[in-house]
């Protein structure tokens, strides 16, 4: 019986594409990489050409919508054995990009440290099986590898999510590993040195909104190349991301309902204009303090879609959309609702009079902004 997962890892979700790329990859590749840098770029940014391989024919879809040059620089950073740090606003696909890079380069994206205020050094490096430790003393059999140890031993990428959420002293435990590519295990004496296998590297992510929570030390920053992931600057691209992500979520969860392109355009326009502080009609807008990210827009859209699928008639309900938008905007600061109400009273009102249709229904649904 085929195993089912709520969210398959990237290497499972795109296994056909990865196999096709491996079979057709003739490019130069760093030691222990599954794909060449050129093929890694193709996997992330897609290709219009169909690829023939042993399983048939495959087309590589675009998975990351954003700055292509940033993707190329990230791949080059990892090929040069430098750590990569992806920083930016929440919801700008930093985690997704790190997953894609890891799956393409190492064949696995799940060797991950999730940074929190409670993260300890043994969650990063290694811990001990205390039953074996008491029985036999410290030896390799009693050692329990954590993601950093696993990455160094196998020569694969270790992903460190939300690194600035972890205490400063925990962050700094990476410094010697990134500098010397060596992990010292004092309990094992002369045998306690783990040298990183080729292919090992670290991809970190950090939200700029967490800046100052546990600021990275200058010493640690010098061990990484930093890339800033910017929000999507085009509403049309944001709409396409919403549709792509929602289609994928619906397929994975067996929701047999086609996404509504008009509703996606409406939501993409709303998030884009509130984030940028100016509308397509030239209105100046007070920007909410809430994170108006594309990921948040996907969540609002999919929640509305699920409501229509299970409770409605299989269509997107605009009233429900505005209700979900209200919850997303007000979760951090209820004062933001006043800014959204002002946006509806000016921008959406004018679009309603110009466009009619779904924009008129959207304007009428402003009653839920309370």
N, C-alpha and C positions, 0 to 999 in steps of 0.2 A: 504494500500500500504506500502510495506516494506521501511523503511528509509535507504537511502544510504549516506555514508560518503566517502570523499576522503581518509582519514586515520582514520579508526575506532580505538577507544581506545583499549588497550590491553585486558581489561575485556570483550569487545564485540568480538574482533577478536578471542579470545580463550575461549569463554564462554562454549563450549561443554567440553573442557578439564577441566576447573575449576569446572564445575558441576560434572563430573565424579570423580574428586579427592575429592570433598566434600562428595559425597555419600560413598566413600570407605575409608575415612580418620578416622582411629581409634587412631591416635597418640595424645600425650599430646600437648595441645596448650595453649599459653598465653591468658589471658583474652581479649575477643573481637576480636581475630584473626579469620579469615574465614577458615584458614587451619593451620595444625600443621607445625612446622619447617621442619619435614621430607617431608611433602607433598609440601611445598613451594619449597624445593630443587628439588623435582621431577618435579614440574611444570617448573622450569627454566632450569634444566639440562636434562630433558627427561627420558624416561624409555623404555626399549625394550619390556616389558610385556604389553599386551593388558588389558584394564580395562573394566569390565562389569558394566554397570549402567542402570538406568531406561530408558535412551534414546537409548541403544544398546551397542555397543562396541567401545572403544576409545583407541587410542595409544597416549601417551604424547610425543610430539616432543621436541627435544633439541632446545632451543631458544637462549642460550648464549654460544658462543664458546670461551673459555678462561680458566682461572684458576678456577677449581672447588672448591679448598680450599678457594679462595677469596669469592665465593658465600656463602659457609657455614659460614665463619666468619662474613659476612655481616648479615646473618639471625640471628646468635647468638647475634650480637650487638643489633639488633632491639628487639630481645626477652628479652634482659636485660635492655630495656628502655634507652639505650644510643643512642644519635644521630649518624647517619652514614654519613661520608663525603667521597665521591668517587672522587679521583683526578687522573689526568693523561693527556696524550696528547689529543688534539682534535681528535674526530673520533674513540675513543676506546670503544664505546658502554656504556659509563657511564649513559647516559640518558635512554637508552634501559633497562639497568639493574635496574635502579631506578623505571622505569615504571613496570617492571615485578614483582619486590618486592612489590610495592604498590598494584598492582592488586591482587596478591596472598594473601597478608596479610589483606588488608582492603576491597578488592572487588571493589576498585576505584583507578584509576591512574591519574585522571584529577584534583586533588586538588593541583594545582601547582602555584608557584611564579616564574616568569621568570625574572631573575636578569638582569638589565641594568643600565647604568649610571643615568637614570631617575627614577629608582625605589624609591618610597617614603614609609614612615612607614605605611601610611594608605592603601597602596596596599598589605601590609603584614598582618597587624592586623585587622583593621576595619576602616570604614568611616561612614558618616552620610547621611541619606536622609534629605536634608535641608528643604524641604517642611514640613515634619512631625516634624522636629526639631523646626522650627519656630512656628508651630501650637501648639505643645504639650510640648515642652521642651525636654531635653535629657531623653529618656527612651529606653527600649529594642526594641520597635516597630520602632524607628527611626534609630536604629543601622544597618549598612550594613556590614555583615561579610566578611572579606577577608580570604584567604586560611588558615592562621595560626589559626584564630578564629574558622573557620569551622572544622579544624582538631582536635582542643582541645574539641570543643563542641560535635562532633560526635564520637570521639575516633578513628580517622583514620589518616593515614600518610599524612603529608604535604611535598611535594617535592619542593626544592629550587634550581632551575637551575642557573648555572653560578653565584654563590654567590659572587665571587671575582670581578664581574663586577659592583657590587653595592657599593655605598659609605660606608666607614668604620662605620659611625654612624648608618647607616641603618642595617648593619650586626649585630652590637652590641645590637640592639633591641631584638635579639634572646636570649641573655645571661640569663636574668632572667626567661624567659619562659622555657628554657632547664634545668635550675638549679632547679627551684621551681615547674615547671609544673603548673604555675599560670599566668594569664594575668589580669592586673589591668586596669580598665576603670575608670579613675578619674571622668569623667563627671557624672557617675551614683552613686557617693557617696558610701554609705555602701553596696549597692547592686552591685557594680561594680567589682566583683571578679569572674573570670571564671576559675574554676579548670578543668584541663585536664581530660577527660574521659579515662579509660583504653583502650589501643590500639593506643593512640596518640604517634606520633614520627615525627622526621624530617630527611629526606634524602637530603643531599646537594650534588651538583656536582661542580667541579672547574677544569678549565684547567690549567695545569702547565705553558702553554705559557702566561697565564694572570698573572703569579706570579709577584707581584710588582705593578700591576695596582691599586688594593685596597687590600693590604695584610690583611689577617685576624688577629685580635688581639690574643695575647696569651690566654686571658680569654675566647674568643670564641672557639679557638682551643681545649681547655681543655674540652669543653662540647661535643666534637665529638670523635668517633673512626675513624681514617683515614685508608682508604684502597686505595692503588695505583693500578689503572687498566692499565696494560701494553699492548703495541701493540701485535698483534698476531706474534708469533715467527716461525711459520711453514707455508710455502707457500701453502702446500696442504690444511691446515685448512682454510687459507685465501681464497683459491679458492672455498671451500665449502660454506663459508659465502657469497661470492659474488653470487653464484648460488642460494642459499636459499633466499637471500634478493631480488634478481631480479625476481625470480619466484613469490614471494609474491607480489611485486610491479606490475608485469604484470597481475597477477590474479585480484588484486584490481582495476586496470585500464582497464580491459577487453582487454588487448593486447594479441592476440592469436598468440604468437610466442614463440617457444621453445628456451631457452638459449643455447648458443654454448659453450660446455665445453672446447674446445680448446682455444677459445678467453678468457674465464675466467682464464684458466691456464696461458696464456700469460700475462694477465693484473696483476694477482696475483703475478706472478714471478717478473714483473717489479716493482711493488710497494714494494714488500718485499725486493728486492735487493737494490733499491734506498734508502729505509729507513734504512737498516742494514749497507750499505756501503761496501758490499762484495757480489760477485755473486756466484752462484752454481759452476762455473768453476774456482773460486779462484781469479778473478779479484778484485783489490781494486778500489772502486768507490767513487767519490766525492759526498757526500750526499747533496741534495738540501735543502735549508732553508724552502721550502714549506712543508706543512703538508702532508706527504705521508701516509695517514691513510686508513684503510680498508673501512671506510665509504665513503671516497673520491673515492676509486676504484669502489665501488658499483655505485656511481653517474655517473662516466665516462662510465661504462659498460652500465648502463640503458639508458643513453642519446644516446649512439651509437645504442642500441637496438631499441629505439623509432624511430630514424632516418631511420633505416632499415625497420621498420614496416610501417611507413607512406610515406616515400619517395623512398625506395629501393624495393628490391625483397623479403623482408622477411628474409634476412640473415644479419649476422654481417659483416660490411664493415671495413676492417683493416685501410684503409685510414681515414675513419671517426673516428675510434677509436683513431688514433694518433692525429688527429685534436682536439678531445675532451681532450686528455691527455695534449696537448700543452696549452689549455686554463686553465686547472686545475693547472698545474705546474707554469705558468707564472703570475697568478693573484696576487701574493704577491711580487715577485721579478723576473723581466725578465732575470736577470743574471742566474737564475736556468736553463733556457733553454740550456745554454752552457754545463752545467753538464749533462743534459739529452742527448744532442747530442753526447757528449763524451761516454756516456753509450751505445748508439746505435752503435757508431763507433767501439766499442771494444766487449762488451758482446753480443749484438744482432747480430753483424756481425759473431762472432764465433758460436753462436747458429744456425744462418741461414745456415752456411756451414755444421754443424753437423746434424741438424734436417730436414732442408728443409721445404717444406709445408708452413704452416701459419707463421712460423718464417722468411722465406724468404720474404713473402709478408710484414711482419712487418718491416723488415729491409729496404725494398724498399720504404716504406711509411715514412721514416725519412725525406723526402723532405718537409714534413709539419711542421717540427720543426723549425719554423722561426718566 
